[in-house]
Amino acid sequence: MATLAVGSLLQNPRLSSPRGQKLLLNLKPLRSLDLDCSPHRKLLCSRGACFSNSNPCGKFYIVKASSTDTAPIDTFSSADILYEQTFPVNRIEKVEGKLLIRLDQSKDQLNWRLTIGCSLSGKWILHWGVSYVGDTGSEWDQPPQDMWPHGSIPIKDYAIETPFKKPSKDDTFHEVKIDFNPSSAIEAIHFILKDEETGASYQHKGRDFRVSLVNYLEDDGNMIHAKSSFGKWPDAVEQLPNMVLKAEASCDSKNENRRLEGFYEEQPIVKEVSVGNMVNVAIRKFPDAANIVLHLETDIPGDVVVHWGVCRDDAKTWEIPAVPYPPETTVFRNKALRTLLQPTGNGSRALFTLDEKLDGFLFVLKLDANSWVNFQGNDFYIPLSSARSVKGQSDSESEETSGKAHTDGIINEIRNLVSGLNSEKSLQTKVKEAKESILNEIEKLAAEAYSIFRSSTPSYPEEDSDADDAEPTINISSGTGSGFEILCQGFNWESNKSGRWYMELKEKASEISSLGFTVIWLPPPTESVSSEGYMPKDLYNLNSRYGTIDELKDLVKSLHGVGLKVLGDVVLNHRCAHYQNQNGVWNIFGGRLNWDDRAVVGDDPHFQGRGNKSSGDNFHAAPNIDHSQDFVRKDLIEWLCWLREEIGYDGWRLDFVRGFWGGYVKDYLDASEPYFAVGEYWDSLSYTYGEMDHNQDAHRQRIVDWINATNGTAGAFDVTSKGILHSALERREYWRLLDQKGKPPGVVGWWPSRAVTFIENHDTGSTQGHWRFPGGKEMQGYAYILTHPGTPAVFYDHIVSHHRSEIGALISLRNRNKIHCRSIVEIVKAERDVYAATIDDRVAVKIGPGYYEPPSGPQRWSLALEGYDYKVWEASS
């Protein structure tokens, strides 16, 4: 029985125990306990294993530590470190505070004041509007100008946003004061609270806050009630009242001429704050020991339980290893182990003795009954096989030689097939079917060769595009346009709220066209469970929260009339069902496309589909469609062609294309023949210790792989460039805008004709704010994408903001200098505080606070545009 002393190591892995005492793991469980379990505990699924804390309860085996005289290993100093990695992790902490609302009369006794305060720290914004007496529906209006507090900005024509301010510099309390005349026709003030730091919005019981200014209106459940008395407004957080005042307004509900009464009320508010921590794992091998030791440590405070297991192959199926186990370890349902980490001065740690023949160590961290920590959505995985990597190096070298021989063979096969095709073609003896057969074989072999190299060698489909500097001929390619497109996103996350967005946008058609845009992207048109349109139900029902089908047709006709191509936003990955199956699961569809559960992928347990496994990542909020089914592809092709003919769409914005194989997209685009198409392939960039890596090749390679899968028939949003711009501008690290080969570091540096560059959209910005572009630096971002190759996309909110004129000037400069998606960019400076480049030798651009001026030479440069931390020059002949 092999044992390992760990008592001193738990205190400090590099120091011996001062007293020489040895704490050793006993290899046999002492007893088993049947524990009472609550049926409401959380279900945890980890790759191959699924564990539930609900009854009937499993047995937990308690493993104790004991002393022994076996010769111990006291330190790690003599051990070989085989592997070490630190994982950055984020966890959510909830901070509780209060939203305070007070209505009282101003000192002049003529006006009234609504004061809204927040006790939590943060960068708070009040998003608000008003409604008038006699209004029907739930839409807001902008308040009159005389009600706008200082610093307010308009949000289209239905709301304004006002920043909260501190009453004093040292105060943590924030407030907004709104003065108004009670004799106005305003019936109520509506608002939501927004946290600019996190992008989160706060409502009242799931709806907008509503402060009624006329007491006789009927309460609709979200009204902040008038009170006949109110408490003292706090000057600091410490002075918050302990109780909400409950005095009810003394008024007769039948009397419509009552006076306005003041009130004070508190509402609880909980802010979720992301906290960064780390998990460090090291694997060590001791001399003369058969096993390896894994040391796991974290700085997460409090009791932390490691839920862990091992695996024996790449399938990463969880299983329980043989003993010994660390102290405080329990066996959970014969599926996994749970170990309480031992506290240290700055966190907690544990040591695990493992067989070096195992392939991997899997774990997640359990903080409490409902809080788990994993790594970027997956289990932590530690490759124990790295312990064998050194002595296996020679084997890998021979495998590499073998792999090279295999790929050389593939290349020779392709050459032979091409030679055969050419020789037969010259003899005019090859029939069409035989030629197609040969071409199919070439395509298969090429795909096999590509898959071999893909994991290690990035692809550069257009890396040599700078070899030809000639002005391009305008050739229209299905799905990729002419190369001179400038895209406008024609909506934001709130556009559905008016109920008449199509008609509102129609009024702006000429204005959008006059700015120089050539393509406009419209919101999802179908009936949807969510009002924004991204949870489609009946695909042929085009009466949505944005307007009716007839209004949509009218809008498209108007946009065409001012020279704009129109993209429809189509959601092909998932669809909401109309009916439940016999198990009560929503996976039966109605409407014209009345599919059954065969249309749903079979590997999403939420919706019990009978289709094949998903060809991409599942979207768990709705049934994911199985595109491998012939009837599904046939129906979707008919639907897309119908949209082209019936509505007049010129192309597509494809939602959540990570969810299904790009080859299916090729089928849909080949059939519907769009002028332009762009897919949303959005996943996380690479980070180390919470800081973005300089090299993002792996991230842009995944996007390029998807474009390749579509056979280049569609472009993709350049999420890589957006993320790098975030770090470059936010942290003054403009050197990030240059990759190792001297090119732009995003998709635009590898495949510019398929890169749709952007800085914001309805998901990242608007009222969602999932990944908001650095505030105050938007025009630096637009100076970059509107002067560089790729197809730039501009967000609607920025067009109707104070950025409008600067964006218009950049678009005009792009058009008159004929910058296009394949233009040649030469990066001349990428340093800490400045980035500069020339494009097609016609335009020079500088972003960042640092200095740059284009050099004098054969070209004469004149300053064309200048803004906050950016400049653009044009070459004059």
Secondary structure as GFF3:
##gff-version 3
##sequence-region A 1 877
A	DSSP	alpha_helix	7	11	.	.	.	ID=ss1
A	DSSP	beta_strand	23	25	.	.	.	ID=ss2
A	DSSP	beta_strand	31	34	.	.	.	ID=ss3
A	DSSP	beta_strand	43	46	.	.	.	ID=ss4
A	DSSP	beta_strand	49	52	.	.	.	ID=ss5
A	DSSP	beta_strand	59	62	.	.	.	ID=ss6
A	DSSP	beta_strand	65	67	.	.	.	ID=ss7
A	DSSP	beta_strand	80	105	.	.	.	ID=ss8
A	DSSP	beta_strand	112	118	.	.	.	ID=ss9
A	DSSP	beta_strand	124	132	.	.	.	ID=ss10
A	DSSP	three_ten_helix	145	147	.	.	.	ID=ss11
A	DSSP	beta_strand	153	155	.	.	.	ID=ss12
A	DSSP	beta_strand	159	163	.	.	.	ID=ss13
A	DSSP	beta_strand	174	180	.	.	.	ID=ss14
A	DSSP	beta_strand	186	195	.	.	.	ID=ss15
A	DSSP	beta_strand	201	202	.	.	.	ID=ss16
A	DSSP	beta_strand	209	212	.	.	.	ID=ss17
A	DSSP	beta_strand	223	224	.	.	.	ID=ss18
A	DSSP	three_ten_helix	237	239	.	.	.	ID=ss19
A	DSSP	beta_strand	263	285	.	.	.	ID=ss20
A	DSSP	beta_strand	291	298	.	.	.	ID=ss21
A	DSSP	beta_strand	305	311	.	.	.	ID=ss22
A	DSSP	beta_strand	329	332	.	.	.	ID=ss23
A	DSSP	beta_strand	336	340	.	.	.	ID=ss24
A	DSSP	beta_strand	342	343	.	.	.	ID=ss25
A	DSSP	beta_strand	348	355	.	.	.	ID=ss26
A	DSSP	beta_strand	360	368	.	.	.	ID=ss27
A	DSSP	beta_strand	371	373	.	.	.	ID=ss28
A	DSSP	beta_strand	380	383	.	.	.	ID=ss29
A	DSSP	three_ten_helix	384	388	.	.	.	ID=ss30
A	DSSP	alpha_helix	393	427	.	.	.	ID=ss31
A	DSSP	alpha_helix	432	454	.	.	.	ID=ss32
A	DSSP	three_ten_helix	463	467	.	.	.	ID=ss33
A	DSSP	beta_strand	487	489	.	.	.	ID=ss34
A	DSSP	three_ten_helix	495	498	.	.	.	ID=ss35
A	DSSP	alpha_helix	501	507	.	.	.	ID=ss36
A	DSSP	alpha_helix	509	514	.	.	.	ID=ss37
A	DSSP	beta_strand	519	521	.	.	.	ID=ss38
A	DSSP	alpha_helix	549	561	.	.	.	ID=ss39
A	DSSP	beta_strand	565	570	.	.	.	ID=ss40
A	DSSP	beta_strand	579	580	.	.	.	ID=ss41
A	DSSP	beta_strand	586	588	.	.	.	ID=ss42
A	DSSP	three_ten_helix	597	599	.	.	.	ID=ss43
A	DSSP	alpha_helix	630	646	.	.	.	ID=ss44
A	DSSP	beta_strand	651	654	.	.	.	ID=ss45
A	DSSP	three_ten_helix	657	659	.	.	.	ID=ss46
A	DSSP	alpha_helix	662	672	.	.	.	ID=ss47
A	DSSP	beta_strand	676	679	.	.	.	ID=ss48
A	DSSP	beta_strand	687	688	.	.	.	ID=ss49
A	DSSP	beta_strand	691	692	.	.	.	ID=ss50
A	DSSP	alpha_helix	697	709	.	.	.	ID=ss51
A	DSSP	beta_strand	715	717	.	.	.	ID=ss52
A	DSSP	alpha_helix	719	730	.	.	.	ID=ss53
A	DSSP	three_ten_helix	734	737	.	.	.	ID=ss54
A	DSSP	three_ten_helix	747	749	.	.	.	ID=ss55
A	DSSP	three_ten_helix	752	754	.	.	.	ID=ss56
A	DSSP	beta_strand	755	757	.	.	.	ID=ss57
A	DSSP	alpha_helix	778	785	.	.	.	ID=ss58
A	DSSP	beta_strand	791	794	.	.	.	ID=ss59
A	DSSP	alpha_helix	796	799	.	.	.	ID=ss60
A	DSSP	alpha_helix	804	816	.	.	.	ID=ss61
A	DSSP	beta_strand	825	830	.	.	.	ID=ss62
A	DSSP	beta_strand	835	839	.	.	.	ID=ss63
A	DSSP	beta_strand	843	847	.	.	.	ID=ss64
A	DSSP	beta_strand	860	867	.	.	.	ID=ss65
A	DSSP	beta_strand	870	876	.	.	.	ID=ss66
###
